Amino acid sequence: MNIHVANLSLNVIDADLRKLFGAYGEVNSAVIVRDKLNGRSLGTGMIDMVNDIQAAQAMLCLNHTLLDGMPIYLSEIKYSIRDHKN
């Protein structure tokens, strides 16, 4: 399951997300979305977890919790551009 994380502090790094979500199950990837020009965080991230049940549990437990002083907001990413190839 892919999860979008919004309202991240600019101090949060990829490893912070991996550690936070890793407590609920195996994390394939955890990345902070960054500006292409200057490399700064855009305040959002993407998590890919192996097990959908563990990912759903993580979403239930972590949505609206504080991470580095900011409440984070989680939503499932239902599809990707790769799902709509012609």
N, CA, C and O atoms as a CHARMM CRD file, in Angstrom:
* protein
*
  344
    1    1 MET  N      0.84700  -1.17600   0.00000 PROA 1      0.00000
    2    1 MET  CA     0.00000   0.00000   0.00000 PROA 1      0.00000
    3    1 MET  C      0.88900   1.23400   0.00000 PROA 1      0.00000
    4    1 MET  O      1.91400   1.28400   0.68000 PROA 1      0.00000
    5    2 ASN  N      0.47700   2.22100  -0.77300 PROA 2      0.00000
    6    2 ASN  CA     1.19500   3.48700  -0.83500 PROA 2      0.00000
    7    2 ASN  C      0.45400   4.52600  -0.00300 PROA 2      0.00000
    8    2 ASN  O     -0.76900   4.64800  -0.08100 PROA 2      0.00000
    9    3 ILE  N      1.20700   5.26500   0.78900 PROA 3      0.00000
   10    3 ILE  CA     0.63600   6.24700   1.70400 PROA 3      0.00000
   11    3 ILE  C      1.25600   7.60600   1.43800 PROA 3      0.00000
   12    3 ILE  O      2.47300   7.73000   1.30200 PROA 3      0.00000
   13    4 HSD  N      0.41400   8.62200   1.36500 PROA 4      0.00000
   14    4 HSD  CA     0.86800  10.00800   1.23800 PROA 4      0.00000
   15    4 HSD  C      0.88000  10.61700   2.63100 PROA 4      0.00000
   16    4 HSD  O     -0.09200  10.48900   3.37600 PROA 4      0.00000
   17    5 VAL  N      1.97300  11.27800   2.98600 PROA 5      0.00000
   18    5 VAL  CA     2.11300  11.93000   4.28300 PROA 5      0.00000
   19    5 VAL  C      2.19600  13.43000   4.03900 PROA 5      0.00000
   20    5 VAL  O      3.08100  13.89600   3.32200 PROA 5      0.00000
   21    6 ALA  N      1.27900  14.18500   4.63400 PROA 6      0.00000
   22    6 ALA  CA     1.23700  15.63700   4.43700 PROA 6      0.00000
   23    6 ALA  C      1.55700  16.36400   5.74000 PROA 6      0.00000
   24    6 ALA  O      1.44800  15.79800   6.82800 PROA 6      0.00000
   25    7 ASN  N      1.95300  17.62500   5.60700 PROA 7      0.00000
   26    7 ASN  CA     2.22400  18.53400   6.71200 PROA 7      0.00000
   27    7 ASN  C      3.47900  18.14500   7.49700 PROA 7      0.00000
   28    7 ASN  O      3.51100  18.25800   8.72200 PROA 7      0.00000
   29    8 LEU  N      4.49200  17.69300   6.79500 PROA 8      0.00000
   30    8 LEU  CA     5.74200  17.32500   7.45600 PROA 8      0.00000
   31    8 LEU  C      6.57200  18.56100   7.77900 PROA 8      0.00000
   32    8 LEU  O      6.60300  19.52700   7.01600 PROA 8      0.00000
   33    9 SER  N      7.23400  18.50900   8.91100 PROA 9      0.00000
   34    9 SER  CA     8.20100  19.53100   9.26300 PROA 9      0.00000
   35    9 SER  C      9.34000  19.48200   8.24400 PROA 9      0.00000
   36    9 SER  O      9.66000  18.41700   7.71500 PROA 9      0.00000
   37   10 LEU  N      9.93700  20.61400   7.97800 PROA 10     0.00000
   38   10 LEU  CA    11.05500  20.65000   7.02400 PROA 10     0.00000
   39   10 LEU  C     12.29700  19.94600   7.56000 PROA 10     0.00000
   40   10 LEU  O     13.24300  19.70600   6.81000 PROA 10     0.00000
   41   11 ASN  N     12.30600  19.61000   8.85600 PROA 11     0.00000
   42   11 ASN  CA    13.44600  18.92000   9.47400 PROA 11     0.00000
   43   11 ASN  C     13.37600  17.40400   9.31700 PROA 11     0.00000
   44   11 ASN  O     14.37500  16.72000   9.54300 PROA 11     0.00000
   45   12 VAL  N     12.22700  16.86900   8.93700 PROA 12     0.00000
   46   12 VAL  CA    12.04300  15.41700   8.82300 PROA 12     0.00000
   47   12 VAL  C     12.78900  14.90900   7.59100 PROA 12     0.00000
   48   12 VAL  O     12.74700  15.52600   6.52700 PROA 12     0.00000
   49   13 ILE  N     13.47200  13.77700   7.75400 PROA 13     0.00000
   50   13 ILE  CA    14.21200  13.15300   6.65300 PROA 13     0.00000
   51   13 ILE  C     13.61800  11.76800   6.35600 PROA 13     0.00000
   52   13 ILE  O     12.78000  11.26800   7.10600 PROA 13     0.00000
   53   14 ASP  N     14.06100  11.16800   5.26500 PROA 14     0.00000
   54   14 ASP  CA    13.56700   9.85500   4.84600 PROA 14     0.00000
   55   14 ASP  C     13.65800   8.82200   5.97200 PROA 14     0.00000
   56   14 ASP  O     12.71600   8.06300   6.20100 PROA 14     0.00000
   57   15 ALA  N     14.77600   8.79600   6.66100 PROA 15     0.00000
   58   15 ALA  CA    14.99600   7.81400   7.72800 PROA 15     0.00000
   59   15 ALA  C     13.98500   7.96800   8.85900 PROA 15     0.00000
   60   15 ALA  O     13.59900   6.97700   9.47900 PROA 15     0.00000
   61   16 ASP  N     13.55400   9.18700   9.13300 PROA 16     0.00000
   62   16 ASP  CA    12.54000   9.41100  10.17000 PROA 16     0.00000
   63   16 ASP  C     11.22500   8.73500   9.79000 PROA 16     0.00000
   64   16 ASP  O     10.58400   8.09700  10.62500 PROA 16     0.00000
   65   17 LEU  N     10.82600   8.87900   8.52600 PROA 17     0.00000
   66   17 LEU  CA     9.58900   8.24200   8.06100 PROA 17     0.00000
   67   17 LEU  C      9.71500   6.72600   8.09000 PROA 17     0.00000
   68   17 LEU  O      8.79300   6.02900   8.51400 PROA 17     0.00000
   69   18 ARG  N     10.85900   6.21600   7.63800 PROA 18     0.00000
   70   18 ARG  CA    11.07600   4.75900   7.62600 PROA 18     0.00000
   71   18 ARG  C     10.99000   4.20000   9.04400 PROA 18     0.00000
   72   18 ARG  O     10.39000   3.14700   9.26100 PROA 18     0.00000
   73   19 LYS  N     11.58100   4.89100   9.99800 PROA 19     0.00000
   74   19 LYS  CA    11.56200   4.43000  11.38900 PROA 19     0.00000
   75   19 LYS  C     10.14500   4.48700  11.95900 PROA 19     0.00000
   76   19 LYS  O      9.70700   3.54600  12.62100 PROA 19     0.00000
   77   20 LEU  N      9.43000   5.57800  11.70800 PROA 20     0.00000
   78   20 LEU  CA     8.07200   5.74800  12.22500 PROA 20     0.00000
   79   20 LEU  C      7.13700   4.66500  11.70500 PROA 20     0.00000
   80   20 LEU  O      6.42300   4.03700  12.48700 PROA 20     0.00000
   81   21 PHE  N      7.13400   4.44000  10.39700 PROA 21     0.00000
   82   21 PHE  CA     6.24000   3.45000   9.80300 PROA 21     0.00000
   83   21 PHE  C      6.76400   2.03200   9.96900 PROA 21     0.00000
   84   21 PHE  O      5.98100   1.08300   9.96300 PROA 21     0.00000
   85   22 GLY  N      8.06800   1.87300  10.11700 PROA 22     0.00000
   86   22 GLY  CA     8.66500   0.55600  10.30400 PROA 22     0.00000
   87   22 GLY  C      8.21500  -0.12700  11.58000 PROA 22     0.00000
   88   22 GLY  O      8.29600  -1.35100  11.68900 PROA 22     0.00000
   89   23 ALA  N      7.74300   0.64200  12.54600 PROA 23     0.00000
   90   23 ALA  CA     7.22100   0.06200  13.78700 PROA 23     0.00000
   91   23 ALA  C      5.94400  -0.74400  13.52900 PROA 23     0.00000
   92   23 ALA  O      5.54000  -1.54300  14.37500 PROA 23     0.00000
   93   24 TYR  N      5.30600  -0.54500  12.37200 PROA 24     0.00000
   94   24 TYR  CA     4.05300  -1.22100  12.05000 PROA 24     0.00000
   95   24 TYR  C      4.21600  -2.32400  11.01500 PROA 24     0.00000
   96   24 TYR  O      3.28700  -3.10000  10.79300 PROA 24     0.00000
   97   25 GLY  N      5.37200  -2.40600  10.38300 PROA 25     0.00000
   98   25 GLY  CA     5.59400  -3.44300   9.38500 PROA 25     0.00000
   99   25 GLY  C      6.72400  -3.07000   8.44600 PROA 25     0.00000
  100   25 GLY  O      7.36600  -2.03200   8.60700 PROA 25     0.00000
  101   26 GLU  N      6.96100  -3.92800   7.46400 PROA 26     0.00000
  102   26 GLU  CA     8.06000  -3.73400   6.52200 PROA 26     0.00000
  103   26 GLU  C      7.76400  -2.57400   5.56500 PROA 26     0.00000
  104   26 GLU  O      6.69600  -2.49600   4.95900 PROA 26     0.00000
  105   27 VAL  N      8.74100  -1.68700   5.45300 PROA 27     0.00000
  106   27 VAL  CA     8.62000  -0.51700   4.58600 PROA 27     0.00000
  107   27 VAL  C      9.51300  -0.72200   3.36500 PROA 27     0.00000
  108   27 VAL  O     10.72700  -0.87400   3.50000 PROA 27     0.00000
  109   28 ASN  N      8.90900  -0.72600   2.16300 PROA 28     0.00000
  110   28 ASN  CA     9.69300  -0.82400   0.92600 PROA 28     0.00000
  111   28 ASN  C     10.47700   0.45000   0.67700 PROA 28     0.00000
  112   28 ASN  O     11.67000   0.41900   0.37400 PROA 28     0.00000
  113   29 SER  N      9.77800   1.58100   0.81100 PROA 29     0.00000
  114   29 SER  CA    10.44600   2.86600   0.59200 PROA 29     0.00000
  115   29 SER  C      9.74900   3.94000   1.40300 PROA 29     0.00000
  116   29 SER  O      8.55300   3.86400   1.68400 PROA 29     0.00000
  117   30 ALA  N     10.52600   4.93400   1.76700 PROA 30     0.00000
  118   30 ALA  CA    10.02000   6.09500   2.49500 PROA 30     0.00000
  119   30 ALA  C     10.82900   7.29000   1.99500 PROA 30     0.00000
  120   30 ALA  O     12.03600   7.37300   2.22300 PROA 30     0.00000
  121   31 VAL  N     10.15600   8.20700   1.31600 PROA 31     0.00000
  122   31 VAL  CA    10.87600   9.34800   0.74200 PROA 31     0.00000
  123   31 VAL  C     10.14000  10.66100   1.02000 PROA 31     0.00000
  124   31 VAL  O      8.91100  10.72300   1.03900 PROA 31     0.00000
  125   32 ILE  N     10.92100  11.67500   1.22900 PROA 32     0.00000
  126   32 ILE  CA    10.41800  13.03800   1.35000 PROA 32     0.00000
  127   32 ILE  C     10.38600  13.62700  -0.05900 PROA 32     0.00000
  128   32 ILE  O     11.35600  13.50000  -0.80600 PROA 32     0.00000
  129   33 VAL  N      9.29100  14.26000  -0.42100 PROA 33     0.00000
  130   33 VAL  CA     9.19900  14.92400  -1.72500 PROA 33     0.00000
  131   33 VAL  C      9.98100  16.22900  -1.62500 PROA 33     0.00000
  132   33 VAL  O      9.75900  17.04000  -0.72600 PROA 33     0.00000
  133   34 ARG  N     10.89900  16.41000  -2.57100 PROA 34     0.00000
  134   34 ARG  CA    11.78900  17.57500  -2.53600 PROA 34     0.00000
  135   34 ARG  C     11.67400  18.41500  -3.79500 PROA 34     0.00000
  136   34 ARG  O     11.35100  17.91100  -4.87100 PROA 34     0.00000
  137   35 ASP  N     11.94600  19.71000  -3.64100 PROA 35     0.00000
  138   35 ASP  CA    11.98900  20.63200  -4.76900 PROA 35     0.00000
  139   35 ASP  C     13.14100  20.22300  -5.68000 PROA 35     0.00000
  140   35 ASP  O     14.25100  19.99000  -5.20300 PROA 35     0.00000
  141   36 LYS  N     12.89400  20.13500  -6.96700 PROA 36     0.00000
  142   36 LYS  CA    13.93100  19.69500  -7.90600 PROA 36     0.00000
  143   36 LYS  C     15.05800  20.70800  -8.05300 PROA 36     0.00000
  144   36 LYS  O     16.19300  20.33100  -8.34300 PROA 36     0.00000
  145   37 LEU  N     14.76200  21.97100  -7.85800 PROA 37     0.00000
  146   37 LEU  CA    15.78400  22.99800  -8.05000 PROA 37     0.00000
  147   37 LEU  C     16.70200  23.17700  -6.84900 PROA 37     0.00000
  148   37 LEU  O     17.91800  23.28500  -7.00800 PROA 37     0.00000
  149   38 ASN  N     16.13200  23.20900  -5.65000 PROA 38     0.00000
  150   38 ASN  CA    16.98500  23.49600  -4.49400 PROA 38     0.00000
  151   38 ASN  C     17.09100  22.34300  -3.50000 PROA 38     0.00000
  152   38 ASN  O     17.84900  22.44300  -2.53600 PROA 38     0.00000
  153   39 GLY  N     16.36100  21.26400  -3.70400 PROA 39     0.00000
  154   39 GLY  CA    16.47700  20.08700  -2.85000 PROA 39     0.00000
  155   39 GLY  C     15.77300  20.20000  -1.50500 PROA 39     0.00000
  156   39 GLY  O     15.88000  19.29200  -0.68200 PROA 39     0.00000
  157   40 ARG  N     15.06200  21.28400  -1.26600 PROA 40     0.00000
  158   40 ARG  CA    14.35400  21.45700   0.00800 PROA 40     0.00000
  159   40 ARG  C     13.08800  20.60300   0.04700 PROA 40     0.00000
  160   40 ARG  O     12.45800  20.33200  -0.97500 PROA 40     0.00000
  161   41 SER  N     12.74600  20.19400   1.25500 PROA 41     0.00000
  162   41 SER  CA    11.51800  19.43000   1.46100 PROA 41     0.00000
  163   41 SER  C     10.30800  20.27000   1.08000 PROA 41     0.00000
  164   41 SER  O     10.26300  21.47400   1.33100 PROA 41     0.00000
  165   42 LEU  N      9.32700  19.60900   0.46700 PROA 42     0.00000
  166   42 LEU  CA     8.06000  20.26800   0.14800 PROA 42     0.00000
  167   42 LEU  C      7.01300  20.00700   1.23300 PROA 42     0.00000
  168   42 LEU  O      5.85900  20.41200   1.09500 PROA 42     0.00000
  169   43 GLY  N      7.41400  19.33500   2.30200 PROA 43     0.00000
  170   43 GLY  CA     6.50600  19.08500   3.42300 PROA 43     0.00000
  171   43 GLY  C      5.59000  17.89800   3.23000 PROA 43     0.00000
  172   43 GLY  O      4.62100  17.73100   3.97000 PROA 43     0.00000
  173   44 THR  N      5.88800  17.06400   2.23500 PROA 44     0.00000
  174   44 THR  CA     5.10400  15.84800   2.01900 PROA 44     0.00000
  175   44 THR  C      6.04700  14.67200   1.80600 PROA 44     0.00000
  176   44 THR  O      7.22600  14.84700   1.50100 PROA 44     0.00000
  177   45 GLY  N      5.50900  13.48700   1.97100 PROA 45     0.00000
  178   45 GLY  CA     6.30100  12.28900   1.77300 PROA 45     0.00000
  179   45 GLY  C      5.45600  11.16100   1.23400 PROA 45     0.00000
  180   45 GLY  O      4.22800  11.24000   1.21800 PROA 45     0.00000
  181   46 MET  N      6.12400  10.10500   0.79000 PROA 46     0.00000
  182   46 MET  CA     5.46700   8.91700   0.24800 PROA 46     0.00000
  183   46 MET  C      6.05500   7.69100   0.93900 PROA 46     0.00000
  184   46 MET  O      7.27100   7.55100   1.06800 PROA 46     0.00000
  185   47 ILE  N      5.17300   6.82100   1.37200 PROA 47     0.00000
  186   47 ILE  CA     5.56900   5.57700   2.02500 PROA 47     0.00000
  187   47 ILE  C      5.00000   4.42900   1.20400 PROA 47     0.00000
  188   47 ILE  O      3.85200   4.48900   0.76400 PROA 47     0.00000
  189   48 ASP  N      5.79400   3.38800   0.99600 PROA 48     0.00000
  190   48 ASP  CA     5.32400   2.16200   0.35600 PROA 48     0.00000
  191   48 ASP  C      5.56200   1.03200   1.33800 PROA 48     0.00000
  192   48 ASP  O      6.70600   0.70400   1.65300 PROA 48     0.00000
  193   49 MET  N      4.47200   0.43200   1.82500 PROA 49     0.00000
  194   49 MET  CA     4.57300  -0.67700   2.77300 PROA 49     0.00000
  195   49 MET  C      4.18100  -1.97300   2.08200 PROA 49     0.00000
  196   49 MET  O      3.29700  -1.98700   1.22600 PROA 49     0.00000
  197   50 VAL  N      4.84600  -3.06400   2.45800 PROA 50     0.00000
  198   50 VAL  CA     4.65500  -4.36700   1.83600 PROA 50     0.00000
  199   50 VAL  C      3.25900  -4.92000   2.10600 PROA 50     0.00000
  200   50 VAL  O      2.57500  -5.36300   1.18400 PROA 50     0.00000
  201   51 ASN  N      2.84000  -4.89500   3.36000 PROA 51     0.00000
  202   51 ASN  CA     1.60100  -5.52600   3.78300 PROA 51     0.00000
  203   51 ASN  C      0.50000  -4.48100   3.94300 PROA 51     0.00000
  204   51 ASN  O      0.65300  -3.52200   4.69900 PROA 51     0.00000
  205   52 ASP  N     -0.60700  -4.66900   3.23200 PROA 52     0.00000
  206   52 ASP  CA    -1.70600  -3.70500   3.26500 PROA 52     0.00000
  207   52 ASP  C     -2.35200  -3.59600   4.64400 PROA 52     0.00000
  208   52 ASP  O     -2.75700  -2.50700   5.05200 PROA 52     0.00000
  209   53 ILE  N     -2.45100  -4.70600   5.35900 PROA 53     0.00000
  210   53 ILE  CA    -3.06600  -4.68600   6.68800 PROA 53     0.00000
  211   53 ILE  C     -2.19700  -3.88800   7.65800 PROA 53     0.00000
  212   53 ILE  O     -2.70700  -3.09300   8.44800 PROA 53     0.00000
  213   54 GLN  N     -0.88600  -4.10200   7.59400 PROA 54     0.00000
  214   54 GLN  CA     0.02700  -3.33700   8.44900 PROA 54     0.00000
  215   54 GLN  C      0.01800  -1.86100   8.07800 PROA 54     0.00000
  216   54 GLN  O      0.11200  -0.99800   8.95100 PROA 54     0.00000
  217   55 ALA  N     -0.09500  -1.57100   6.79000 PROA 55     0.00000
  218   55 ALA  CA    -0.14800  -0.18400   6.34000 PROA 55     0.00000
  219   55 ALA  C     -1.42000   0.49100   6.84100 PROA 55     0.00000
  220   55 ALA  O     -1.38700   1.64400   7.27200 PROA 55     0.00000
  221   56 ALA  N     -2.53500  -0.22100   6.78300 PROA 56     0.00000
  222   56 ALA  CA    -3.79700   0.33600   7.27700 PROA 56     0.00000
  223   56 ALA  C     -3.71900   0.59500   8.77900 PROA 56     0.00000
  224   56 ALA  O     -4.22700   1.60600   9.26400 PROA 56     0.00000
  225   57 GLN  N     -3.08900  -0.31100   9.50900 PROA 57     0.00000
  226   57 GLN  CA    -2.91300  -0.13000  10.95300 PROA 57     0.00000
  227   57 GLN  C     -2.04700   1.09200  11.23500 PROA 57     0.00000
  228   57 GLN  O     -2.34700   1.87600  12.13600 PROA 57     0.00000
  229   58 ALA  N     -0.98100   1.25300  10.47000 PROA 58     0.00000
  230   58 ALA  CA    -0.11300   2.41900  10.63000 PROA 58     0.00000
  231   58 ALA  C     -0.88800   3.71000  10.37500 PROA 58     0.00000
  232   58 ALA  O     -0.73100   4.69100  11.10200 PROA 58     0.00000
  233   59 MET  N     -1.72300   3.70100   9.33900 PROA 59     0.00000
  234   59 MET  CA    -2.51900   4.89100   9.03100 PROA 59     0.00000
  235   59 MET  C     -3.48300   5.22700  10.16000 PROA 59     0.00000
  236   59 MET  O     -3.62900   6.39400  10.52400 PROA 59     0.00000
  237   60 LEU  N     -4.14000   4.21700  10.71500 PROA 60     0.00000
  238   60 LEU  CA    -5.06800   4.44100  11.81500 PROA 60     0.00000
  239   60 LEU  C     -4.36800   5.01400  13.04600 PROA 60     0.00000
  240   60 LEU  O     -4.88800   5.91100  13.70900 PROA 60     0.00000
  241   61 CYS  N     -3.19300   4.48700  13.33800 PROA 61     0.00000
  242   61 CYS  CA    -2.48500   4.89400  14.54600 PROA 61     0.00000
  243   61 CYS  C     -1.73600   6.22200  14.39700 PROA 61     0.00000
  244   61 CYS  O     -1.60800   6.97100  15.36500 PROA 61     0.00000
  245   62 LEU  N     -1.24600   6.51600  13.20100 PROA 62     0.00000
  246   62 LEU  CA    -0.37000   7.67400  13.02700 PROA 62     0.00000
  247   62 LEU  C     -1.04100   8.92000  12.47800 PROA 62     0.00000
  248   62 LEU  O     -0.48800  10.01300  12.60400 PROA 62     0.00000
  249   63 ASN  N     -2.21400   8.79300  11.87500 PROA 63     0.00000
  250   63 ASN  CA    -2.88500   9.95400  11.30900 PROA 63     0.00000
  251   63 ASN  C     -3.17900  10.97400  12.41600 PROA 63     0.00000
  252   63 ASN  O     -3.72700  10.61900  13.46000 PROA 63     0.00000
  253   64 HSD  N     -2.82300  12.21600  12.18900 PROA 64     0.00000
  254   64 HSD  CA    -3.02200  13.33800  13.12100 PROA 64     0.00000
  255   64 HSD  C     -2.08400  13.31500  14.32700 PROA 64     0.00000
  256   64 HSD  O     -2.28000  14.08500  15.26700 PROA 64     0.00000
  257   65 THR  N     -1.06400  12.44400  14.31900 PROA 65     0.00000
  258   65 THR  CA    -0.10200  12.45800  15.42200 PROA 65     0.00000
  259   65 THR  C      0.98600  13.48900  15.13100 PROA 65     0.00000
  260   65 THR  O      1.14100  13.93700  13.99500 PROA 65     0.00000
  261   66 LEU  N      1.72800  13.85800  16.16000 PROA 66     0.00000
  262   66 LEU  CA     2.79300  14.84000  16.00600 PROA 66     0.00000
  263   66 LEU  C      4.09100  14.17000  15.58000 PROA 66     0.00000
  264   66 LEU  O      4.48900  13.14700  16.13700 PROA 66     0.00000
  265   67 LEU  N      4.73400  14.75200  14.60100 PROA 67     0.00000
  266   67 LEU  CA     6.07000  14.34100  14.18100 PROA 67     0.00000
  267   67 LEU  C      6.89600  15.60600  14.07300 PROA 67     0.00000
  268   67 LEU  O      6.62000  16.46200  13.23300 PROA 67     0.00000
  269   68 ASP  N      7.89800  15.72900  14.91000 PROA 68     0.00000
  270   68 ASP  CA     8.73200  16.92900  14.97900 PROA 68     0.00000
  271   68 ASP  C      7.86700  18.18100  15.20300 PROA 68     0.00000
  272   68 ASP  O      8.09500  19.23000  14.60100 PROA 68     0.00000
  273   69 GLY  N      6.87000  18.03800  16.08400 PROA 69     0.00000
  274   69 GLY  CA     6.03600  19.16500  16.46300 PROA 69     0.00000
  275   69 GLY  C      4.91500  19.52900  15.51300 PROA 69     0.00000
  276   69 GLY  O      4.19800  20.50200  15.75000 PROA 69     0.00000
  277   70 MET  N      4.74800  18.76800  14.43900 PROA 70     0.00000
  278   70 MET  CA     3.70600  19.06100  13.44500 PROA 70     0.00000
  279   70 MET  C      2.75200  17.86400  13.34900 PROA 70     0.00000
  280   70 MET  O      3.19900  16.71700  13.31400 PROA 70     0.00000
  281   71 PRO  N      1.43700  18.12600  13.30700 PROA 71     0.00000
  282   71 PRO  CA     0.50600  17.01200  13.10300 PROA 71     0.00000
  283   71 PRO  C      0.59600  16.53500  11.64700 PROA 71     0.00000
  284   71 PRO  O      0.53400  17.33900  10.71700 PROA 71     0.00000
  285   72 ILE  N      0.74000  15.23300  11.46800 PROA 72     0.00000
  286   72 ILE  CA     0.83200  14.68900  10.11400 PROA 72     0.00000
  287   72 ILE  C     -0.52400  14.15600   9.68400 PROA 72     0.00000
  288   72 ILE  O     -1.31800  13.70700  10.51000 PROA 72     0.00000
  289   73 TYR  N     -0.78000  14.21200   8.37900 PROA 73     0.00000
  290   73 TYR  CA    -2.03900  13.76200   7.81300 PROA 73     0.00000
  291   73 TYR  C     -1.74000  12.70400   6.75500 PROA 73     0.00000
  292   73 TYR  O     -0.93300  12.92300   5.85300 PROA 73     0.00000
  293   74 LEU  N     -2.39500  11.56500   6.87800 PROA 74     0.00000
  294   74 LEU  CA    -2.10800  10.42600   6.01500 PROA 74     0.00000
  295   74 LEU  C     -3.30200  10.10800   5.12400 PROA 74     0.00000
  296   74 LEU  O     -4.45600  10.23900   5.53200 PROA 74     0.00000
  297   75 SER  N     -3.00100   9.69100   3.90600 PROA 75     0.00000
  298   75 SER  CA    -4.04500   9.21800   3.00000 PROA 75     0.00000
  299   75 SER  C     -3.45000   8.14900   2.09400 PROA 75     0.00000
  300   75 SER  O     -2.26400   8.17500   1.76500 PROA 75     0.00000
  301   76 GLU  N     -4.29800   7.21400   1.70400 PROA 76     0.00000
  302   76 GLU  CA    -3.85600   6.14900   0.81400 PROA 76     0.00000
  303   76 GLU  C     -3.77100   6.68700  -0.60600 PROA 76     0.00000
  304   76 GLU  O     -4.64400   7.43100  -1.05400 PROA 76     0.00000
  305   77 ILE  N     -2.72300   6.30900  -1.30000 PROA 77     0.00000
  306   77 ILE  CA    -2.58700   6.63500  -2.71500 PROA 77     0.00000
  307   77 ILE  C     -3.22400   5.47000  -3.46100 PROA 77     0.00000
  308   77 ILE  O     -2.71000   4.35200  -3.43100 PROA 77     0.00000
  309   78 LYS  N     -4.33000   5.73100  -4.12400 PROA 78     0.00000
  310   78 LYS  CA    -5.12900   4.66700  -4.74000 PROA 78     0.00000
  311   78 LYS  C     -4.54200   4.14900  -6.04300 PROA 78     0.00000
  312   78 LYS  O     -4.74000   2.98300  -6.38500 PROA 78     0.00000
  313   79 TYR  N     -3.82900   4.98600  -6.77100 PROA 79     0.00000
  314   79 TYR  CA    -3.29700   4.57100  -8.06100 PROA 79     0.00000
  315   79 TYR  C     -2.05300   5.39500  -8.36900 PROA 79     0.00000
  316   79 TYR  O     -1.74200   6.37200  -7.68800 PROA 79     0.00000
  317   80 SER  N     -1.36500   4.97600  -9.39600 PROA 80     0.00000
  318   80 SER  CA    -0.21200   5.73800  -9.87100 PROA 80     0.00000
  319   80 SER  C     -0.34100   5.90400 -11.38100 PROA 80     0.00000
  320   80 SER  O     -1.18100   5.26200 -12.01300 PROA 80     0.00000
  321   81 ILE  N      0.47400   6.74700 -11.94400 PROA 81     0.00000
  322   81 ILE  CA     0.45800   6.95700 -13.39200 PROA 81     0.00000
  323   81 ILE  C      0.77100   5.66100 -14.11500 PROA 81     0.00000
  324   81 ILE  O      0.25700   5.42800 -15.20900 PROA 81     0.00000
  325   82 ARG  N      1.61000   4.80600 -13.52300 PROA 82     0.00000
  326   82 ARG  CA     1.96100   3.53000 -14.15500 PROA 82     0.00000
  327   82 ARG  C      0.73000   2.64400 -14.36300 PROA 82     0.00000
  328   82 ARG  O      0.71600   1.81500 -15.27300 PROA 82     0.00000
  329   83 ASP  N     -0.31300   2.81100 -13.52200 PROA 83     0.00000
  330   83 ASP  CA    -1.52700   2.00600 -13.65100 PROA 83     0.00000
  331   83 ASP  C     -2.33600   2.36700 -14.89600 PROA 83     0.00000
  332   83 ASP  O     -3.23000   1.61500 -15.28300 PROA 83     0.00000
  333   84 HSD  N     -2.04000   3.50300 -15.52800 PROA 84     0.00000
  334   84 HSD  CA    -2.84800   3.99900 -16.64300 PROA 84     0.00000
  335   84 HSD  C     -2.04900   4.11600 -17.94800 PROA 84     0.00000
  336   84 HSD  O     -2.24100   5.05600 -18.71800 PROA 84     0.00000
  337   85 LYS  N     -1.16900   3.17000 -18.18100 PROA 85     0.00000
  338   85 LYS  CA    -0.40700   3.18500 -19.44300 PROA 85     0.00000
  339   85 LYS  C     -1.30600   2.78800 -20.59000 PROA 85     0.00000
  340   85 LYS  O     -2.19600   1.95000 -20.44200 PROA 85     0.00000
  341   86 ASN  N     -1.06200   3.40500 -21.74700 PROA 86     0.00000
  342   86 ASN  CA    -1.83800   3.07100 -22.95000 PROA 86     0.00000
  343   86 ASN  C     -1.17300   1.96500 -23.70600 PROA 86     0.00000
  344   86 ASN  O     -1.67400   1.54200 -24.74800 PROA 86     0.00000
